[in-house]
Amino acid sequence: MNNKKFKILSIDGGGIKGVFPAMFLMLLEDELKNRSDGKTKIHQHFDLITGTSTGGIIAIALALGIPAKEIYHLYLDNAKSIFGNKRSFLFGQIRSSAHERNHLETLVRNKFKEANGAVEPRLKDCKTHVCIPIYDLIQGNPSVLKTKYHPAFERDYHIPAYQAAMATSAAPTYFDPYTSEYVDLNGTKKDFVNKIDGGVMANNPTLVAFLEAIKAFKVEMSDLEILSLGTGYKNFTDGNSRKRWGLYYWMRKNKRQRLIDLFMQSQSQLVANYISLLYHGIDKCEKENPNFVYDRIEVQLNEDNYIDMDESDSTKIKNFAELASIKYQHNRSSILNKHFY
């Protein structure tokens, strides 16, 4: 690598809570606009961008050169139309997912196409490399959609970018599994069937990108620089000696889908813990001499600022995004110096 650092941007899943990393990146990009070297966009500063679910949409958008500000407003301005017509639990969600995908798919497809000169972009058209976790219900295993950064990666770069984004964001109970088809670059029709949200196994995809860098790019661990952006978490606790721990509690009580939140948040926190272990050792014994450059931007939530993944109230969403502004002010100098030099 000639001592050149290999730079990774990782973005967690979290539905509409994607406004948190989008706002953080928007503020960063605003500082980049006056650079004399022309590196004014986020993708120009990273060798690999990874994202899961909402983070996957953001990751692909950034890699196509879409400004973070446009991504933020895509979420904020359209939350009501994406999540506002939620099916009732009793009469709708028992048989169907909570939301229709059509409007989200149209928005993302049009935005990606606009960024690519009115031509439908494929993953190969990303301006930097991406890896996007999904789960494949046909094969029954996790999968990671990748640009062609290794000679063995012949499958995924043909996939339309918007289809990859829809696959990684097909969160169970929120959206149906994603099914579509496309014609690859060789003119062969391909099915793209029953893909679901990568958040079921890699809601925080930092470890995915870490391993891709070491194995596919042949990067030494000491040459890694990682910026990992969360979407907010709330510690899941319940000390009550309740007798009823059934489906109503886990999926509906107080209109919270506790089971989904618990799976995704615990996975994100576990990966953050493992990356921290790799970063500065057990019990931070290597804190004075860390193994690579790593920053995790995350915020702990409480009852006052917590929002659901399918929140549609614009005021609540704006207030949530403001948490990113606070985090940015606290971390601005360090992040700019370590990742945007």
N, C-alpha and C positions, 0 to 999 in steps of 0.2 A: 504493500500500500504506500510505500515511500513516505512513511510517517504521516500520511494524510489521514485525518480522522474520518471514520465512517459514521455518518450522522443519521439518526433514526428519529422520526416523529411517530408517536403512538397515541391513538385516540380511542377512549372507551366507548362502549355502548350505553344507551340510556334514554332512547326515545326523544321526546321534546327537550329533555335535559341536555341535548346536544348544543343548546344555546350557550351553555357554559364554556366548552372549548371553543365554539365559534366566536364568542365575544372576546375571549382571551387572545385568540389568533388575530382577530380584527384589530385589537389594540396594538399587537406586535407589528402587524403589517402597516399600520398607520405610521409607525416609527421608521419603517424601512423605505418609505416612499421617497425620501430625500437622499438615499445612498448614491454616491457618485459612481459606484461600480455597476449600476443597473440591476442589482439583485434586490428587486423591490417586492417580490412575491415569495410566499412561504415555501413553495416547492423548490425554489432555487437554492435553498439552504439545507436540503436533506437528500440523502442518497436513497432512502427507503422510507415510505410512509405507510403505516399500517393502521387499520381502523376496523372496528366491529360494530355492526348494527348502525345506529345513527353515526357512530364514528367512522364506519365504512363509507357512508354517503359523503361525509366531510372529507375523508382521506382521498377518495377518487376525485371529488370536486377540486380540491387543492392541487392534485397532481395534473389535472387538466388545465390548470392555470386560472381557475375561477377565484376572484378575490374573496377573502374571508368575510368581508362586509356583505357581499351578495349572499353568501351562504347563511349568515346570521339572519338576514331579512327574509330569505326563503323560508326559514323556520318560523320566525316571528309573525310575518304577514299572512301565513297560510295555516297556522295551527288550528284555527277554527274550522276551516274547510277539510283538513285532514282528520282531526280528532273530534270535531264538534257534534257529529251525528252518531254517537256511540249507541250500539244496540243495548237494549235493556238486558240485565243479567238473566232474569227469569224466563222471558219470552224470546230472547234473541241469542244470548251467548251460550245457552245450554247446547245449542246445535251448531252455532256459527261463531266465527271470531268477532271481536268487539267492533272492528272497523273495516270498511271497504278500502282497498288500496288504490283505486283508480286515479284519484286526484293526486296523491303523492307520486305515483308513477309518471303521470303526465308532467307534473312540475319538474321532477328530476330529469326526465328524458329531454324536455325542452331546454332546460338550463345547460345540460351537458352538450346538447347539439349546438346551442348558441355559442358556447365557448370554443367549439371546434369548426367554426366557419360554416355553420348550417349543415354540416355533414355528421351523420351518426358516429360518435366516437366508439372505438373498441378499447379494451384495456391496453392494447399496443400503442394507443395514441397518448397515453399518459406521458407527461414531460419529465417525470421521475418515476422510479420504480415503486410499485405498491404490492402489498400482500393483504388479502381480505379474507378472514375466517368465515366459513359458512358450515352448515351441517346438511349432509345429503341424505334425505330419507329413502331414496332409491337404493343407494349402496349401504345405508345404515352406518355411516361413519363420518367423522369430521373431515373437512376439506379446507384448503386454503387456496383461493384464487390469486394467481400471480402474473405479473408481467414477465417477459422472457429474460430473466437475469441469470439463467443457467441454460446450457444447451439441452438439458433434459426436459425443460419446461415448454412443451409443444402444444398444450391443450388450451390454456386459459386466455392467452392474449388475443384470441379470436373473438371472445365474448363481448357483446355490446356493453359499454360501461354502465349504462343505466340498469341493465339486467343484473350485473354483479352487485350494484347498489341495492336493488330490490331484494335480491336473495339474502344478503347479509342482514337486512333489516326486517325480515319476515318473522317477527317475534311471536312465538306461540301464544295463543289466546288473544293477541292484539290484531294480528293479520294472519290470513291463511298462508300455508306454504306457497312459495313462489314457483309458478310454472310458465314457461314460455318456450320459444324456439328461435333459432337464428341460422343464418347461412355463413359458414366459416370462410376464410380467405381463399380456400381452394374450391369454393362453390358447393360444398357439401352441406346439406341440411342437418342441423344438430338439434336434438331435444335438450331442454334445460328444465328439468322436472323436479318438483317437490323439494325445493331448497328452503331451509329455514335459517333463522338468525344464528350467526356465529356466537352470540352471547350465551348460548346454552353450554358452550365449553371454553370460550375464550373471550369473555366480555372485556377483559383488559388484555389486549393482544401484544403487550410489550415482550413477553417471553417468546411468542411466535417470531417476532421480528429479530429478537436477540439470536435465536437459533438459526434463522435464515441468513443473517449476516455472517455468522461463524461458519456455517456449513456450505451455503451456496455462494457467498461472496468471498469466503476464505479470509475473513477479517480476524485479526487477533483481538482478544477481549480487551486488551489495554488500549486499542485504537477506537473503541466505541464511544460515541456521544449520544445519549438518549434523552429526549424530552418526552415525557409521558403525561398526558392530560386526562384526568378523570371527569366524571359528570356529576359528582356529589354523591355522598353516601350517608345513610343514617344507621347507626348501630342498632342491630336487631336484638332487642331484649324483651323478655317476658317472664317475670318472676311470680306470676299468679299461679296458684294451685288450682287451675281450672279443670273441670271435668270434661269439657267439650272441646276437643282439638280437631274437629272434623273439617270438611270441605268449606263450610261457611266461614270458619275462622281464617283458614289459609287463603281463601280466594275472594271473600266478599265482605267480611266484617269491617265496618266503617269505610266501605267502598275501596279497600286496599287489597291489591293482589299480593299478599305477603309472600306467597310461595315463589312467585317469579322474582320479586325484588330480592328475596333472600338468596336464591340461587345465583343471580347475576352479581349482586354486591359482594357476596362471600368469595366468588371466583375472582373478582377484581382485586379484592383485598389480599387474597392468597398470592396472586401473581406479584402484586406490589411487595409483599413480604419476601418472596423468593428473589426478586430482582434486588431488593435491598440486601439480602444475604450475599448474593453474588458481588454486590457493589462494595460492601465494607465488612463482610465476614460475620461470623457468629458473635452475637453480643457486641457488634460494632467494633470488634477488636482491630480491624484494619481501617478505622475511620480516618486516621491521620495520613493514610496512604491508600486511598480507594483504588479499586481495580479498573475503573473506567469512569467516564463522566456521566452522571445520571441526575435528573431532576424529575420529581413527581409533583404535579400541580393538582391538588384535590381539595375538596372542602367537605367538612363534616356538617351535616344538616340536623335541624331540630324540627319540632312540630310547627314552628312559625314560618320556616322558609322551605320546608319540604314540598315538592310537587310530584305528582304521579308522572309516569312516562308518557301518558297520553293527555296531559293537561292541555286545555284549549283556551283558558282565560289569559288574554294578552297581558293584563296587568300583573298577574302572578308570574308569567313567563319573563317579563321585563325585570321584575324584582329579583327573580332567580338569576338572570344574566348579570345583574349588578354585583353578585357575589364574585363573578370572574373579574370585574373591574377592581374590586378590593384586593383580590389575590394578585392581580397584575401589578398594582402599585407596590405591594409588598415585595414582589419578586422581580420587578422590572430590570434593574441593573444587572442582577446576577444572570438572568436568562439571556439578556442581550449579549453580555460579555462571554458567556459560555457556549451559546448556540448560534449566535448571529454575528460573529466577528467578521 
